[in-house]
Amino acid sequence: MTTFNVEGPTLIQYSATTGDESSATFTDLGYTDNADLVNFEIETFEHPIKTTRLGEVPEEFIHLGAVAHLNITLLKWNKVNGEKLQHQHGTEQGDLGTIGGMKLTAGGGTDAFAIKIVGGVTTYTFHNCVLTGRGVRVLDLGNRPKRLALSILCLPENMDGTTISTDNIYKVEDTP
């Protein structure tokens, strides 16, 4: 697993449109600071091929793809946009959603969104994100200001079954 930290303070934006950034409209979600750095981990999945006589040591591996785990803690955030992120597709707080339904469909799906991290020098855009498990938490402990913690699973840009070697989980650009 590879881990990256993005030094703050940074502006976090999101878009309900996934995939091609040219069609995405990003809106400000909030800001981080240097106390809790934005970090993401890339997890690569591999399957060992054991071709040795003893079968214990893998001689080769098959690459099965990769995902990123993105962790963001917002010091300041837009409450309305935060709620839209959580319930962007018409669900109300406490709704279960469709039991037995697919969370993602081909080409992004109904629960996917895009996240942009605008740092001082570098901008990272994650194309195909979903909130899973305890994806959104309000941290209100001790004498620190209230914070909004996001745990986001980021998938490759193409989720339509035709993922190719040039597909990516995120894109890096210089901040304008």
Stockholm file with secondary structure:
# STOCKHOLM 1.0

chainA/1-176         MTTFNVEGPTLIQYSATTGDESSATFTDLGYTDNADLVNFEIETFEHPIKTTRLGEVPEEFIHLGAVAHLNITLLKWNKVNGEKLQHQHGTEQGDLGTIGGMKLTAGGGTDAFAIKIVGGVTTYTFHNCVLTGRGVRVLDLGNRPKRLALSILCLPENMDGTTISTDNIYKVEDTP
#=GR chainA/1-176 SS CEEEEECSSCEEEEESCCSCGGGCCCEEEEECCTTSCEEEEEEEEEEEECCSSSSCSCSEEEEEEEEEEEEEEESEECHHHHHHHHTTTSCCTTCCCCTTCCSCCGGGCSSCEEEEEECSSEEEEEEEEEEEEEEEEEECCTTSCCEEEEEEEEECSCCSSCCCTTCCSEEEEECC
#=GC SS_cons         CEEEEECSSCEEEEESCCSCGGGCCCEEEEECCTTSCEEEEEEEEEEEECCSSSSCSCSEEEEEEEEEEEEEEESEECHHHHHHHHTTTSCCTTCCCCTTCCSCCGGGCSSCEEEEEECSSEEEEEEEEEEEEEEEEEECCTTSCCEEEEEEEEECSCCSSCCCTTCCSEEEEECC
//
